[in-house]
């Protein structure tokens, strides 16, 4: 199988703009996450800590891995930063 391809859903693109994030930030989190968390229906959250507006957030990117023929597609479904690091970050803040 070849290197995974990434697609960002229209909803995720809308969330990136709305939350004043960048596509580059999202790609970085998906390709080199600090941690992965299993979600429902075979999906997972790629997560990394970021600085935004002088504060620390956890950027959570919901990803679905889709296998089509000889390709793997990482489909970004939604994106959001959260200040609740102690809730989601393993090991606390």
N, C-alpha and C positions, 0 to 999 in steps of 0.2 A: 504494500500500500504506500501511496505517496504521502507527502507532508499534508497535514490537515489544512483545509481552506476555511476561512472565516466569513460568515455572513452576519450582518446586523439587521435585525428586523426593523420595520418602519416604527413600531412602538418604541424600541430601544433607542433609535435615532432621535425620536421626539423627546424621550426622557433625558438623553445626553444634552440636548439643547436647553430644555426646561431647567435642568439642574446645574447648568453652566459648567459642564464637564467637557472633555475633548475625546474624540474618537481614539486618539493616540493613548490616552490614559486607559481606556477600555481595552484596547488591543494589548497593552502592556500587562494588565491584570489577567487577561485570558491566557496569554502566552507564558507569563512567568508569575503565577499567583503565589502569594505568601502562604495561603492555605486553601484547601478545597473542602467544601461541605456538601454532603449528599442531600439532594432534594427529592421531591416526589417524581414519579413517572420516569425514572432513569435520568433525570436532570441533575445538575450540580451547580453550586455557587463557587465561582473563582473569586477569591477575596484578597485584597491587599490594603494596607494602611496608606492613606494619603493626607497631605496638608491642603486645606482649602479655607480661604479667608482667615488665615492665621490659626485655624483650629485643626485638630486631628480627627479624621473620619476613617471609617472602614468602607471601602468601595466594594459593593457586592454586585456581581455580574452573574445573572442566571443564564446558564448555557445548556443547550441540548446537543448531544453528539449524534449526528446522523450519518449513517454509512450508506453510500450510493455507489454501486458498482465497485470500482477500484478507488473511490474517493471517500475521504472522511470530511464532513462539514461540521464545523463548530458554529452553531446558530445561537447568536446572542439574542435572548428573548426580552430581557429588561435589565435595567441598570439603576442602582441608587446608592448614594452615600448615606451612612448612618453614623450618628455620634455614639451609639450604644455599643461601644467596643467591649465592655464587660459582658454584654449579653451574647455576642457572636464570636469574639476572639477567644480561641482556646488559650488559656493561661491568663485571661483578664486583659487589662489595659497594658 
